[in-house]
Amino acid sequence: MSAFAVMLFGAAFLAAIWTLVASVRPQLPRFAALLRPASALPVLPPRLSRVTVRAVPARLPNRLPLRAAA
């Protein structure tokens, strides 16, 4: 009985590995694109590469104080 259990476990394990490989394999070109050197990436035009930072107030202005219901 234990040989049957080992065979059953092995078959389930192989099915899980097969499913994992089959689901990852179509995504491999995307992973390869992530690992390419940065020089292969397109360069942004200088107009878009600038970053502007606005000063944000520390606290939002208090518009109207809340009043208790009468």
N, CA, C, O and CB atoms as a CASP TS submission, in Angstrom:
PFRMAT TS
TARGET T0000
AUTHOR 0000-0000-0000
METHOD Language model
MODEL 1
PARENT N/A
ATOM      1  N   MET     1       0.822  -1.196   0.000  1.00  0.00           N
ATOM      2  CA  MET     1       0.000   0.000   0.000  1.00  0.00           C
ATOM      3  C   MET     1       0.864   1.257   0.000  1.00  0.00           C
ATOM      4  O   MET     1       0.491   2.262  -0.606  1.00  0.00           O
ATOM      5  CB  MET     1      -0.934   0.000   1.204  1.00  0.00           C
ATOM      6  N   SER     2       2.009   1.214   0.669  1.00  0.00           N
ATOM      7  CA  SER     2       2.834   2.417   0.726  1.00  0.00           C
ATOM      8  C   SER     2       3.458   2.715  -0.641  1.00  0.00           C
ATOM      9  O   SER     2       3.668   3.883  -0.970  1.00  0.00           O
ATOM     10  CB  SER     2       3.935   2.262   1.791  1.00  0.00           C
ATOM     11  N   ALA     3       3.755   1.701  -1.432  1.00  0.00           N
ATOM     12  CA  ALA     3       4.298   1.941  -2.773  1.00  0.00           C
ATOM     13  C   ALA     3       3.261   2.655  -3.634  1.00  0.00           C
ATOM     14  O   ALA     3       3.600   3.527  -4.434  1.00  0.00           O
ATOM     15  CB  ALA     3       4.729   0.608  -3.440  1.00  0.00           C
ATOM     16  N   PHE     4       2.000   2.278  -3.464  1.00  0.00           N
ATOM     17  CA  PHE     4       0.930   2.945  -4.208  1.00  0.00           C
ATOM     18  C   PHE     4       0.808   4.410  -3.773  1.00  0.00           C
ATOM     19  O   PHE     4       0.604   5.294  -4.604  1.00  0.00           O
ATOM     20  CB  PHE     4      -0.417   2.208  -3.999  1.00  0.00           C
ATOM     21  N   ALA     5       0.934   4.656  -2.476  1.00  0.00           N
ATOM     22  CA  ALA     5       0.851   6.030  -1.974  1.00  0.00           C
ATOM     23  C   ALA     5       2.022   6.863  -2.498  1.00  0.00           C
ATOM     24  O   ALA     5       1.843   8.026  -2.857  1.00  0.00           O
ATOM     25  CB  ALA     5       0.834   6.042  -0.427  1.00  0.00           C
ATOM     26  N   VAL     6       3.216   6.274  -2.542  1.00  0.00           N
ATOM     27  CA  VAL     6       4.377   6.994  -3.058  1.00  0.00           C
ATOM     28  C   VAL     6       4.188   7.295  -4.540  1.00  0.00           C
ATOM     29  O   VAL     6       4.508   8.392  -4.997  1.00  0.00           O
ATOM     30  CB  VAL     6       5.671   6.179  -2.833  1.00  0.00           C
ATOM     31  N   MET     7       3.665   6.322  -5.296  1.00  0.00           N
ATOM     32  CA  MET     7       3.406   6.547  -6.715  1.00  0.00           C
ATOM     33  C   MET     7       2.354   7.632  -6.924  1.00  0.00           C
ATOM     34  O   MET     7       2.485   8.466  -7.820  1.00  0.00           O
ATOM     35  CB  MET     7       2.958   5.250  -7.381  1.00  0.00           C
ATOM     36  N   LEU     8       1.327   7.618  -6.105  1.00  0.00           N
ATOM     37  CA  LEU     8       0.276   8.627  -6.210  1.00  0.00           C
ATOM     38  C   LEU     8       0.825  10.016  -5.878  1.00  0.00           C
ATOM     39  O   LEU     8       0.525  10.992  -6.565  1.00  0.00           O
ATOM     40  CB  LEU     8      -0.899   8.279  -5.274  1.00  0.00           C
ATOM     41  N   PHE     9       1.623  10.093  -4.830  1.00  0.00           N
ATOM     42  CA  PHE     9       2.238  11.370  -4.471  1.00  0.00           C
ATOM     43  C   PHE     9       3.172  11.844  -5.579  1.00  0.00           C
ATOM     44  O   PHE     9       3.172  13.025  -5.927  1.00  0.00           O
ATOM     45  CB  PHE     9       3.007  11.246  -3.142  1.00  0.00           C
ATOM     46  N   GLY    10       3.957  10.944  -6.127  1.00  0.00           N
ATOM     47  CA  GLY    10       4.867  11.306  -7.219  1.00  0.00           C
ATOM     48  C   GLY    10       4.114  11.816  -8.440  1.00  0.00           C
ATOM     49  O   GLY    10       4.538  12.779  -9.078  1.00  0.00           O
ATOM     50  N   ALA    11       3.001  11.172  -8.764  1.00  0.00           N
ATOM     51  CA  ALA    11       2.210  11.619  -9.914  1.00  0.00           C
ATOM     52  C   ALA    11       1.621  13.003  -9.656  1.00  0.00           C
ATOM     53  O   ALA    11       1.606  13.848 -10.551  1.00  0.00           O
ATOM     54  CB  ALA    11       1.086  10.612 -10.222  1.00  0.00           C
ATOM     55  N   ALA    12       1.139  13.234  -8.446  1.00  0.00           N
ATOM     56  CA  ALA    12       0.583  14.548  -8.117  1.00  0.00           C
ATOM     57  C   ALA    12       1.680  15.610  -8.138  1.00  0.00           C
ATOM     58  O   ALA    12       1.451  16.733  -8.588  1.00  0.00           O
ATOM     59  CB  ALA    12      -0.106  14.517  -6.734  1.00  0.00           C
ATOM     60  N   PHE    13       2.861  15.259  -7.654  1.00  0.00           N
ATOM     61  CA  PHE    13       3.976  16.199  -7.656  1.00  0.00           C
ATOM     62  C   PHE    13       4.393  16.545  -9.083  1.00  0.00           C
ATOM     63  O   PHE    13       4.627  17.712  -9.397  1.00  0.00           O
ATOM     64  CB  PHE    13       5.166  15.619  -6.881  1.00  0.00           C
ATOM     65  N   LEU    14       4.485  15.538  -9.942  1.00  0.00           N
ATOM     66  CA  LEU    14       4.839  15.797 -11.337  1.00  0.00           C
ATOM     67  C   LEU    14       3.778  16.640 -12.034  1.00  0.00           C
ATOM     68  O   LEU    14       4.111  17.506 -12.843  1.00  0.00           O
ATOM     69  CB  LEU    14       5.033  14.483 -12.085  1.00  0.00           C
ATOM     70  N   ALA    15       2.507  16.397 -11.731  1.00  0.00           N
ATOM     71  CA  ALA    15       1.440  17.200 -12.329  1.00  0.00           C
ATOM     72  C   ALA    15       1.534  18.654 -11.874  1.00  0.00           C
ATOM     73  O   ALA    15       1.294  19.569 -12.661  1.00  0.00           O
ATOM     74  CB  ALA    15       0.063  16.619 -11.967  1.00  0.00           C
ATOM     75  N   ALA    16       1.881  18.867 -10.610  1.00  0.00           N
ATOM     76  CA  ALA    16       2.018  20.233 -10.112  1.00  0.00           C
ATOM     77  C   ALA    16       3.192  20.938 -10.781  1.00  0.00           C
ATOM     78  O   ALA    16       3.073  22.099 -11.172  1.00  0.00           O
ATOM     79  CB  ALA    16       2.199  20.233  -8.588  1.00  0.00           C
ATOM     80  N   ILE    17       4.315  20.256 -10.917  1.00  0.00           N
ATOM     81  CA  ILE    17       5.487  20.846 -11.571  1.00  0.00           C
ATOM     82  C   ILE    17       5.179  21.144 -13.037  1.00  0.00           C
ATOM     83  O   ILE    17       5.540  22.204 -13.549  1.00  0.00           O
ATOM     84  CB  ILE    17       6.709  19.901 -11.460  1.00  0.00           C
ATOM     85  N   TRP    18       4.510  20.205 -13.709  1.00  0.00           N
ATOM     86  CA  TRP    18       4.145  20.401 -15.113  1.00  0.00           C
ATOM     87  C   TRP    18       3.242  21.624 -15.281  1.00  0.00           C
ATOM     88  O   TRP    18       3.426  22.411 -16.210  1.00  0.00           O
ATOM     89  CB  TRP    18       3.444  19.147 -15.663  1.00  0.00           C
ATOM     90  N   THR    19       2.279  21.780 -14.393  1.00  0.00           N
ATOM     91  CA  THR    19       1.371  22.926 -14.457  1.00  0.00           C
ATOM     92  C   THR    19       2.124  24.225 -14.215  1.00  0.00           C
ATOM     93  O   THR    19       1.880  25.222 -14.895  1.00  0.00           O
ATOM     94  CB  THR    19       0.237  22.775 -13.433  1.00  0.00           C
ATOM     95  N   LEU    20       3.031  24.220 -13.258  1.00  0.00           N
ATOM     96  CA  LEU    20       3.819  25.416 -12.965  1.00  0.00           C
ATOM     97  C   LEU    20       4.685  25.811 -14.160  1.00  0.00           C
ATOM     98  O   LEU    20       4.738  26.985 -14.526  1.00  0.00           O
ATOM     99  CB  LEU    20       4.698  25.184 -11.730  1.00  0.00           C
ATOM    100  N   VAL    21       5.357  24.845 -14.763  1.00  0.00           N
ATOM    101  CA  VAL    21       6.214  25.131 -15.916  1.00  0.00           C
ATOM    102  C   VAL    21       5.370  25.616 -17.087  1.00  0.00           C
ATOM    103  O   VAL    21       5.764  26.547 -17.790  1.00  0.00           O
ATOM    104  CB  VAL    21       7.025  23.879 -16.321  1.00  0.00           C
ATOM    105  N   ALA    22       4.212  24.997 -17.304  1.00  0.00           N
ATOM    106  CA  ALA    22       3.358  25.394 -18.425  1.00  0.00           C
ATOM    107  C   ALA    22       2.802  26.799 -18.242  1.00  0.00           C
ATOM    108  O   ALA    22       2.543  27.488 -19.229  1.00  0.00           O
ATOM    109  CB  ALA    22       2.213  24.405 -18.590  1.00  0.00           C
ATOM    110  N   SER    23       2.614  27.236 -17.006  1.00  0.00           N
ATOM    111  CA  SER    23       2.081  28.580 -16.789  1.00  0.00           C
ATOM    112  C   SER    23       3.175  29.642 -16.833  1.00  0.00           C
ATOM    113  O   SER    23       2.896  30.788 -17.188  1.00  0.00           O
ATOM    114  CB  SER    23       1.355  28.645 -15.455  1.00  0.00           C
ATOM    115  N   VAL    24       4.413  29.291 -16.482  1.00  0.00           N
ATOM    116  CA  VAL    24       5.503  30.267 -16.469  1.00  0.00           C
ATOM    117  C   VAL    24       6.132  30.407 -17.852  1.00  0.00           C
ATOM    118  O   VAL    24       6.614  31.485 -18.201  1.00  0.00           O
ATOM    119  CB  VAL    24       6.570  29.862 -15.446  1.00  0.00           C
ATOM    120  N   ARG    25       6.134  29.356 -18.630  1.00  0.00           N
ATOM    121  CA  ARG    25       6.849  29.350 -19.904  1.00  0.00           C
ATOM    122  C   ARG    25       6.418  30.459 -20.865  1.00  0.00           C
ATOM    123  O   ARG    25       7.295  31.063 -21.482  1.00  0.00           O
ATOM    124  CB  ARG    25       6.662  28.025 -20.570  1.00  0.00           C
ATOM    125  N   PRO    26       5.124  30.771 -21.037  1.00  0.00           N
ATOM    126  CA  PRO    26       4.764  31.868 -21.952  1.00  0.00           C
ATOM    127  C   PRO    26       5.254  33.236 -21.481  1.00  0.00           C
ATOM    128  O   PRO    26       5.353  34.161 -22.287  1.00  0.00           O
ATOM    129  CB  PRO    26       3.264  31.914 -22.126  1.00  0.00           C
ATOM    130  N   GLN    27       5.561  33.381 -20.193  1.00  0.00           N
ATOM    131  CA  GLN    27       5.986  34.675 -19.659  1.00  0.00           C
ATOM    132  C   GLN    27       7.501  34.880 -19.735  1.00  0.00           C
ATOM    133  O   GLN    27       7.990  35.956 -19.393  1.00  0.00           O
ATOM    134  CB  GLN    27       5.529  34.810 -18.223  1.00  0.00           C
ATOM    135  N   LEU    28       8.240  33.879 -20.172  1.00  0.00           N
ATOM    136  CA  LEU    28       9.700  33.986 -20.177  1.00  0.00           C
ATOM    137  C   LEU    28      10.232  35.140 -21.026  1.00  0.00           C
ATOM    138  O   LEU    28      11.203  35.772 -20.608  1.00  0.00           O
ATOM    139  CB  LEU    28      10.291  32.702 -20.670  1.00  0.00           C
ATOM    140  N   PRO    29       9.655  35.459 -22.203  1.00  0.00           N
ATOM    141  CA  PRO    29      10.169  36.631 -22.931  1.00  0.00           C
ATOM    142  C   PRO    29      10.022  37.930 -22.150  1.00  0.00           C
ATOM    143  O   PRO    29      10.864  38.820 -22.268  1.00  0.00           O
ATOM    144  CB  PRO    29       9.457  36.765 -24.256  1.00  0.00           C
ATOM    145  N   ARG    30       8.967  38.048 -21.356  1.00  0.00           N
ATOM    146  CA  ARG    30       8.798  39.256 -20.544  1.00  0.00           C
ATOM    147  C   ARG    30       9.871  39.326 -19.464  1.00  0.00           C
ATOM    148  O   ARG    30      10.404  40.402 -19.193  1.00  0.00           O
ATOM    149  CB  ARG    30       7.395  39.291 -19.905  1.00  0.00           C
ATOM    150  N   PHE    31      10.196  38.187 -18.843  1.00  0.00           N
ATOM    151  CA  PHE    31      11.255  38.171 -17.842  1.00  0.00           C
ATOM    152  C   PHE    31      12.595  38.514 -18.483  1.00  0.00           C
ATOM    153  O   PHE    31      13.398  39.236 -17.891  1.00  0.00           O
ATOM    154  CB  PHE    31      11.326  36.798 -17.151  1.00  0.00           C
ATOM    155  N   ALA    32      12.843  38.004 -19.687  1.00  0.00           N
ATOM    156  CA  ALA    32      14.098  38.299 -20.379  1.00  0.00           C
ATOM    157  C   ALA    32      14.197  39.787 -20.684  1.00  0.00           C
ATOM    158  O   ALA    32      15.284  40.361 -20.619  1.00  0.00           O
ATOM    159  CB  ALA    32      14.209  37.479 -21.677  1.00  0.00           C
ATOM    160  N   ALA    33      13.072  40.416 -21.017  1.00  0.00           N
ATOM    161  CA  ALA    33      13.089  41.858 -21.292  1.00  0.00           C
ATOM    162  C   ALA    33      13.443  42.641 -20.033  1.00  0.00           C
ATOM    163  O   ALA    33      14.070  43.697 -20.119  1.00  0.00           O
ATOM    164  CB  ALA    33      11.724  42.324 -21.839  1.00  0.00           C
ATOM    165  N   LEU    34      13.052  42.141 -18.876  1.00  0.00           N
ATOM    166  CA  LEU    34      13.385  42.832 -17.632  1.00  0.00           C
ATOM    167  C   LEU    34      14.869  42.728 -17.295  1.00  0.00           C
ATOM    168  O   LEU    34      15.418  43.605 -16.628  1.00  0.00           O
ATOM    169  CB  LEU    34      12.561  42.270 -16.492  1.00  0.00           C
ATOM    170  N   LEU    35      15.516  41.663 -17.752  1.00  0.00           N
ATOM    171  CA  LEU    35      16.917  41.438 -17.404  1.00  0.00           C
ATOM    172  C   LEU    35      17.887  42.061 -18.400  1.00  0.00           C
ATOM    173  O   LEU    35      19.099  41.994 -18.197  1.00  0.00           O
ATOM    174  CB  LEU    35      17.185  39.964 -17.305  1.00  0.00           C
ATOM    175  N   ARG    36      17.377  42.667 -19.475  1.00  0.00           N
ATOM    176  CA  ARG    36      18.265  43.314 -20.440  1.00  0.00           C
ATOM    177  C   ARG    36      18.947  44.517 -19.801  1.00  0.00           C
ATOM    178  O   ARG    36      18.433  45.084 -18.836  1.00  0.00           O
ATOM    179  CB  ARG    36      17.483  43.746 -21.699  1.00  0.00           C
ATOM    180  N   PRO    37      20.097  44.906 -20.332  1.00  0.00           N
ATOM    181  CA  PRO    37      20.767  46.088 -19.773  1.00  0.00           C
ATOM    182  C   PRO    37      19.927  47.348 -19.983  1.00  0.00           C
ATOM    183  O   PRO    37      19.103  47.420 -20.894  1.00  0.00           O
ATOM    184  CB  PRO    37      22.156  46.269 -20.413  1.00  0.00           C
ATOM    185  N   ALA    38      20.152  48.321 -19.132  1.00  0.00           N
ATOM    186  CA  ALA    38      19.350  49.544 -19.172  1.00  0.00           C
ATOM    187  C   ALA    38      19.577  50.331 -20.451  1.00  0.00           C
ATOM    188  O   ALA    38      18.713  51.114 -20.846  1.00  0.00           O
ATOM    189  CB  ALA    38      19.664  50.417 -17.972  1.00  0.00           C
ATOM    190  N   SER    39      20.713  50.147 -21.109  1.00  0.00           N
ATOM    191  CA  SER    39      20.981  50.899 -22.335  1.00  0.00           C
ATOM    192  C   SER    39      20.044  50.477 -23.462  1.00  0.00           C
ATOM    193  O   SER    39      19.865  51.223 -24.424  1.00  0.00           O
ATOM    194  CB  SER    39      22.435  50.708 -22.767  1.00  0.00           C
ATOM    195  N   ALA    40      19.441  49.287 -23.356  1.00  0.00           N
ATOM    196  CA  ALA    40      18.531  48.828 -24.393  1.00  0.00           C
ATOM    197  C   ALA    40      17.157  49.477 -24.257  1.00  0.00           C
ATOM    198  O   ALA    40      16.324  49.357 -25.155  1.00  0.00           O
ATOM    199  CB  ALA    40      18.400  47.315 -24.344  1.00  0.00           C
ATOM    200  N   LEU    41      16.916  50.156 -23.154  1.00  0.00           N
ATOM    201  CA  LEU    41      15.625  50.802 -22.954  1.00  0.00           C
ATOM    202  C   LEU    41      15.564  52.105 -23.741  1.00  0.00           C
ATOM    203  O   LEU    41      16.591  52.754 -23.940  1.00  0.00           O
ATOM    204  CB  LEU    41      15.372  51.065 -21.457  1.00  0.00           C
ATOM    205  N   PRO    42      14.373  52.495 -24.192  1.00  0.00           N
ATOM    206  CA  PRO    42      14.281  53.764 -24.922  1.00  0.00           C
ATOM    207  C   PRO    42      14.562  54.948 -24.002  1.00  0.00           C
ATOM    208  O   PRO    42      14.242  54.916 -22.813  1.00  0.00           O
ATOM    209  CB  PRO    42      12.893  53.914 -25.562  1.00  0.00           C
ATOM    210  N   VAL    43      15.157  55.981 -24.562  1.00  0.00           N
ATOM    211  CA  VAL    43      15.515  57.167 -23.788  1.00  0.00           C
ATOM    212  C   VAL    43      14.373  58.169 -23.884  1.00  0.00           C
ATOM    213  O   VAL    43      13.851  58.428 -24.968  1.00  0.00           O
ATOM    214  CB  VAL    43      16.854  57.795 -24.294  1.00  0.00           C
ATOM    215  N   LEU    44      13.992  58.727 -22.744  1.00  0.00           N
ATOM    216  CA  LEU    44      12.936  59.735 -22.746  1.00  0.00           C
ATOM    217  C   LEU    44      13.466  61.043 -23.312  1.00  0.00           C
ATOM    218  O   LEU    44      14.639  61.370 -23.129  1.00  0.00           O
ATOM    219  CB  LEU    44      12.380  59.948 -21.324  1.00  0.00           C
ATOM    220  N   PRO    45      12.612  61.792 -23.996  1.00  0.00           N
ATOM    221  CA  PRO    45      13.060  63.117 -24.427  1.00  0.00           C
ATOM    222  C   PRO    45      13.320  63.998 -23.213  1.00  0.00           C
ATOM    223  O   PRO    45      12.705  63.792 -22.166  1.00  0.00           O
ATOM    224  CB  PRO    45      12.015  63.776 -25.358  1.00  0.00           C
ATOM    225  N   PRO    46      14.221  64.978 -23.327  1.00  0.00           N
ATOM    226  CA  PRO    46      14.579  65.783 -22.147  1.00  0.00           C
ATOM    227  C   PRO    46      13.386  66.514 -21.540  1.00  0.00           C
ATOM    228  O   PRO    46      13.369  66.784 -20.339  1.00  0.00           O
ATOM    229  CB  PRO    46      15.645  66.792 -22.517  1.00  0.00           C
ATOM    230  N   ARG    47      12.396  66.832 -22.358  1.00  0.00           N
ATOM    231  CA  ARG    47      11.227  67.540 -21.840  1.00  0.00           C
ATOM    232  C   ARG    47      10.469  66.673 -20.835  1.00  0.00           C
ATOM    233  O   ARG    47       9.921  67.185 -19.859  1.00  0.00           O
ATOM    234  CB  ARG    47      10.296  67.956 -22.993  1.00  0.00           C
ATOM    235  N   LEU    48      10.437  65.366 -21.073  1.00  0.00           N
ATOM    236  CA  LEU    48       9.697  64.472 -20.184  1.00  0.00           C
ATOM    237  C   LEU    48      10.534  63.959 -19.021  1.00  0.00           C
ATOM    238  O   LEU    48       9.986  63.416 -18.061  1.00  0.00           O
ATOM    239  CB  LEU    48       9.164  63.305 -20.965  1.00  0.00           C
ATOM    240  N   SER    49      11.850  64.122 -19.090  1.00  0.00           N
ATOM    241  CA  SER    49      12.682  63.565 -18.035  1.00  0.00           C
ATOM    242  C   SER    49      12.764  64.475 -16.818  1.00  0.00           C
ATOM    243  O   SER    49      13.219  64.043 -15.759  1.00  0.00           O
ATOM    244  CB  SER    49      14.065  63.297 -18.561  1.00  0.00           C
ATOM    245  N   ARG    50      12.329  65.738 -16.949  1.00  0.00           N
ATOM    246  CA  ARG    50      12.379  66.647 -15.809  1.00  0.00           C
ATOM    247  C   ARG    50      11.249  66.353 -14.840  1.00  0.00           C
ATOM    248  O   ARG    50      10.145  65.991 -15.246  1.00  0.00           O
ATOM    249  CB  ARG    50      12.311  68.101 -16.276  1.00  0.00           C
ATOM    250  N   VAL    51      11.528  66.509 -13.588  1.00  0.00           N
ATOM    251  CA  VAL    51      10.522  66.280 -12.555  1.00  0.00           C
ATOM    252  C   VAL    51      10.327  67.581 -11.803  1.00  0.00           C
ATOM    253  O   VAL    51      11.294  68.202 -11.362  1.00  0.00           O
ATOM    254  CB  VAL    51      10.941  65.123 -11.586  1.00  0.00           C
ATOM    255  N   THR    52       9.081  67.992 -11.658  1.00  0.00           N
ATOM    256  CA  THR    52       8.802  69.199 -10.884  1.00  0.00           C
ATOM    257  C   THR    52       8.157  68.791  -9.568  1.00  0.00           C
ATOM    258  O   THR    52       7.270  67.939  -9.527  1.00  0.00           O
ATOM    259  CB  THR    52       7.882  70.183 -11.676  1.00  0.00           C
ATOM    260  N   VAL    53       8.617  69.411  -8.509  1.00  0.00           N
ATOM    261  CA  VAL    53       8.101  69.105  -7.178  1.00  0.00           C
ATOM    262  C   VAL    53       7.436  70.359  -6.643  1.00  0.00           C
ATOM    263  O   VAL    53       8.046  71.426  -6.588  1.00  0.00           O
ATOM    264  CB  VAL    53       9.235  68.609  -6.216  1.00  0.00           C
ATOM    265  N   ARG    54       6.179  70.217  -6.249  1.00  0.00           N
ATOM    266  CA  ARG    54       5.461  71.358  -5.683  1.00  0.00           C
ATOM    267  C   ARG    54       5.548  71.302  -4.169  1.00  0.00           C
ATOM    268  O   ARG    54       5.616  70.228  -3.572  1.00  0.00           O
ATOM    269  CB  ARG    54       3.980  71.375  -6.146  1.00  0.00           C
ATOM    270  N   ALA    55       5.544  72.474  -3.564  1.00  0.00           N
ATOM    271  CA  ALA    55       5.521  72.534  -2.104  1.00  0.00           C
ATOM    272  C   ALA    55       4.104  72.217  -1.639  1.00  0.00           C
ATOM    273  O   ALA    55       3.141  72.839  -2.087  1.00  0.00           O
ATOM    274  CB  ALA    55       5.989  73.939  -1.580  1.00  0.00           C
ATOM    275  N   VAL    56       3.988  71.264  -0.754  1.00  0.00           N
ATOM    276  CA  VAL    56       2.684  70.855  -0.238  1.00  0.00           C
ATOM    277  C   VAL    56       2.544  71.423   1.161  1.00  0.00           C
ATOM    278  O   VAL    56       3.462  71.286   1.970  1.00  0.00           O
ATOM    279  CB  VAL    56       2.523  69.295  -0.237  1.00  0.00           C
ATOM    280  N   PRO    57       1.408  72.064   1.475  1.00  0.00           N
ATOM    281  CA  PRO    57       1.248  72.605   2.826  1.00  0.00           C
ATOM    282  C   PRO    57       1.271  71.481   3.862  1.00  0.00           C
ATOM    283  O   PRO    57       0.798  70.372   3.616  1.00  0.00           O
ATOM    284  CB  PRO    57      -0.067  73.405   2.935  1.00  0.00           C
ATOM    285  N   ALA    58       1.832  71.799   5.019  1.00  0.00           N
ATOM    286  CA  ALA    58       1.942  70.798   6.077  1.00  0.00           C
ATOM    287  C   ALA    58       0.564  70.384   6.575  1.00  0.00           C
ATOM    288  O   ALA    58       0.328  69.208   6.854  1.00  0.00           O
ATOM    289  CB  ALA    58       2.785  71.335   7.238  1.00  0.00           C
ATOM    290  N   ARG    59      -0.348  71.350   6.688  1.00  0.00           N
ATOM    291  CA  ARG    59      -1.713  71.049   7.130  1.00  0.00           C
ATOM    292  C   ARG    59      -2.690  71.656   6.149  1.00  0.00           C
ATOM    293  O   ARG    59      -2.444  72.727   5.594  1.00  0.00           O
ATOM    294  CB  ARG    59      -1.975  71.582   8.564  1.00  0.00           C
ATOM    295  N   LEU    60      -3.787  70.978   5.938  1.00  0.00           N
ATOM    296  CA  LEU    60      -4.828  71.543   5.087  1.00  0.00           C
ATOM    297  C   LEU    60      -5.499  72.694   5.830  1.00  0.00           C
ATOM    298  O   LEU    60      -5.655  72.622   7.048  1.00  0.00           O
ATOM    299  CB  LEU    60      -5.872  70.458   4.680  1.00  0.00           C
ATOM    300  N   PRO    61      -5.893  73.738   5.138  1.00  0.00           N
ATOM    301  CA  PRO    61      -6.554  74.855   5.821  1.00  0.00           C
ATOM    302  C   PRO    61      -7.900  74.420   6.389  1.00  0.00           C
ATOM    303  O   PRO    61      -8.629  73.641   5.776  1.00  0.00           O
ATOM    304  CB  PRO    61      -6.745  76.042   4.858  1.00  0.00           C
ATOM    305  N   ASN    62      -8.207  74.935   7.561  1.00  0.00           N
ATOM    306  CA  ASN    62      -9.468  74.610   8.220  1.00  0.00           C
ATOM    307  C   ASN    62     -10.550  75.512   7.631  1.00  0.00           C
ATOM    308  O   ASN    62     -10.553  76.718   7.880  1.00  0.00           O
ATOM    309  CB  ASN    62      -9.365  74.786   9.781  1.00  0.00           C
ATOM    310  N   ARG    63     -11.462  74.941   6.858  1.00  0.00           N
ATOM    311  CA  ARG    63     -12.439  75.771   6.157  1.00  0.00           C
ATOM    312  C   ARG    63     -13.467  76.356   7.124  1.00  0.00           C
ATOM    313  O   ARG    63     -13.507  77.571   7.319  1.00  0.00           O
ATOM    314  CB  ARG    63     -13.145  74.956   5.073  1.00  0.00           C
ATOM    315  N   LEU    64     -14.281  75.523   7.718  1.00  0.00           N
ATOM    316  CA  LEU    64     -15.280  75.982   8.685  1.00  0.00           C
ATOM    317  C   LEU    64     -15.215  75.074   9.899  1.00  0.00           C
ATOM    318  O   LEU    64     -15.147  73.855   9.744  1.00  0.00           O
ATOM    319  CB  LEU    64     -16.719  75.989   8.067  1.00  0.00           C
ATOM    320  N   PRO    65     -15.233  75.623  11.084  1.00  0.00           N
ATOM    321  CA  PRO    65     -15.229  74.749  12.259  1.00  0.00           C
ATOM    322  C   PRO    65     -16.553  73.990  12.347  1.00  0.00           C
ATOM    323  O   PRO    65     -17.612  74.506  11.992  1.00  0.00           O
ATOM    324  CB  PRO    65     -14.985  75.571  13.554  1.00  0.00           C
ATOM    325  N   LEU    66     -16.462  72.765  12.823  1.00  0.00           N
ATOM    326  CA  LEU    66     -17.672  71.959  12.978  1.00  0.00           C
ATOM    327  C   LEU    66     -18.462  72.451  14.176  1.00  0.00           C
ATOM    328  O   LEU    66     -17.888  72.832  15.196  1.00  0.00           O
ATOM    329  CB  LEU    66     -17.324  70.460  13.136  1.00  0.00           C
ATOM    330  N   ARG    67     -19.787  72.442  14.048  1.00  0.00           N
ATOM    331  CA  ARG    67     -20.646  72.898  15.149  1.00  0.00           C
ATOM    332  C   ARG    67     -21.484  71.730  15.628  1.00  0.00           C
ATOM    333  O   ARG    67     -21.865  70.857  14.848  1.00  0.00           O
ATOM    334  CB  ARG    67     -21.557  74.087  14.708  1.00  0.00           C
ATOM    335  N   ALA    68     -21.759  71.726  16.892  1.00  0.00           N
ATOM    336  CA  ALA    68     -22.593  70.667  17.460  1.00  0.00           C
ATOM    337  C   ALA    68     -24.032  70.856  16.995  1.00  0.00           C
ATOM    338  O   ALA    68     -24.497  71.980  16.806  1.00  0.00           O
ATOM    339  CB  ALA    68     -22.512  70.666  19.015  1.00  0.00           C
ATOM    340  N   ALA    69     -24.720  69.749  16.816  1.00  0.00           N
ATOM    341  CA  ALA    69     -26.124  69.830  16.401  1.00  0.00           C
ATOM    342  C   ALA    69     -26.957  70.386  17.541  1.00  0.00           C
ATOM    343  O   ALA    69     -26.744  70.040  18.703  1.00  0.00           O
ATOM    344  CB  ALA    69     -26.661  68.439  15.965  1.00  0.00           C
ATOM    345  N   ALA    70     -27.899  71.246  17.207  1.00  0.00           N
ATOM    346  CA  ALA    70     -28.736  71.882  18.237  1.00  0.00           C
ATOM    347  C   ALA    70     -29.867  70.964  18.646  1.00  0.00           C
ATOM    348  O   ALA    70     -30.676  71.324  19.501  1.00  0.00           O
ATOM    349  CB  ALA    70     -29.301  73.219  17.734  1.00  0.00           C
TER
END
